[in-house]
C-alpha cells in the first residue's frame, strides 16, 4: 500500500513540475492556468482506479457487508466507494476551485460550490446502487448470458436518463429560463427555421453567479431536446458572434448528434459487458449470487476499459464538433464575428489554445481553439480569392 501511495505521489509531483515549468503552453492569458488544468486532469485520472484497488487490498473493509440483504450490501458498497472517492478527490477539487477563483474564471462562493459537489456525489451514489443491485440479480438469474441481459436492461435505462436529465437533474444545479423575446431570439428562430427545425426550445442557463466563461450546448432527446445558452455569453458577446455559435449548436441538433452519441454509448456498453462476461468467468463460477469482491473486480475492470477507450470516444466527439463547425462556417456570410467569438472564448476560459497532440488524444472532446481559428481564417482567404 505504501508503495502505491508513494508511486502516485511521485506521479503527481512530476506532472505538476512538467506542466507548470516546462509544458509549451499557448494561451491568450498571462498565467499557467491552461497548463495547470492538464496537470489536475491527469493527476485525478488514476483515482477512479485507486478506490476499488484499495478496497480489494483491504477486504475486511467491505466483507462485513455480506451478512446483509442484497439491497443493503450493494448500498453499503456503493456508499463506501463514493465516500472514499469524494475524499480523495476533494483536495484536488478544492485547490482547483481556489485557482479558478483567483484567475476569475469561477465566481461561485465556496459553500454553494461544495453543496453542488455533494449533490452530484449523492446522485452518482443512487445510480451506482441501482447498477450494482440490478447487475447482481441479472448475474444470478442468467449466469451464462448476464452481459447481454444486463445490456438489454441498460438500453431503456440510458434512454430514460438522457430524456429526464434536462428536466429533472440539470435544474438541481442551475436555473433555466426561456430565451427572452427580442431581436436575438428572432434571428436564432430564423436560423433554426432555415435549417428545417421548428419549435426548438431555446433556453438560457444562469451561470454568471458561478463562472465568467462562455458556453452553449444541445441536450435532451424527443420532446426534451433543447439548445441552451449560458447567460454569460448573452452579456459578453455581440449578437453576430452568438449567432455563429448558435449555428454550430443547430448543426448538432440537425445532425442528431445526441442520438448518435447515445447509440454509440450503448454499442460500447454491449461490447464492454460481453467482454466482462467472458473475462470474469473464473470469478463468478460456482457462485449463486455475485460476491462484493466480484462486483468490485467488475467495477475496477469497467473503469480500466473506459480509460483505455476514452481516446476513441474523444475522437468521435471531435469529429462531431468539426462537422458542426463546418456547418456553421458554411451558413455564416460574415466570418469576422465568428473569428471574434473564438478569440473571446479563449480569452475568457484562459484555455490552452493548442494542446500537444497526446493531450488532444487523451483529453480533448473539441478541436483546439487554434485549429478552429485557422479553419475560419482559411475559409475567409478562400472567399476573398474566389468571391
Secondary structure, DSSP 8 states (H G I E B T S, - for coil): -HHHHHHHHHHHHHHHHIIIIIS----SSSSSHHHHHHHHHHHHHTHHHHHHHHHHH-THHHHGGGGS-HHHHHHHHHHHHHHHHHHHHHHHHHHHHHHHHHHTSB---HHHHHHHHHHHHHHHHHHHHHHHHHHHHHHHH-TTTHHHHHHHHHHHHHHHHHHHIIIIIGGGT--EEE--SSHHHHHHHHHHHHTT--S-EEEEE--TTTBS---EEEE--GGG-EEEEEHHHHHHS-HHHHHHHHHHHHHHHHTTHHHHHHHHHHHHHHHHHHHHHHHTHHHHTT-SS--HHHHHHHHHHHHHHHHHHHHHHHHHHHHHHHHHHHHHHHT-S--HHHHHHHHHHHHHHT--TT--HHHHHHH-SS--HHHHHHHHHHHHHHHHH--
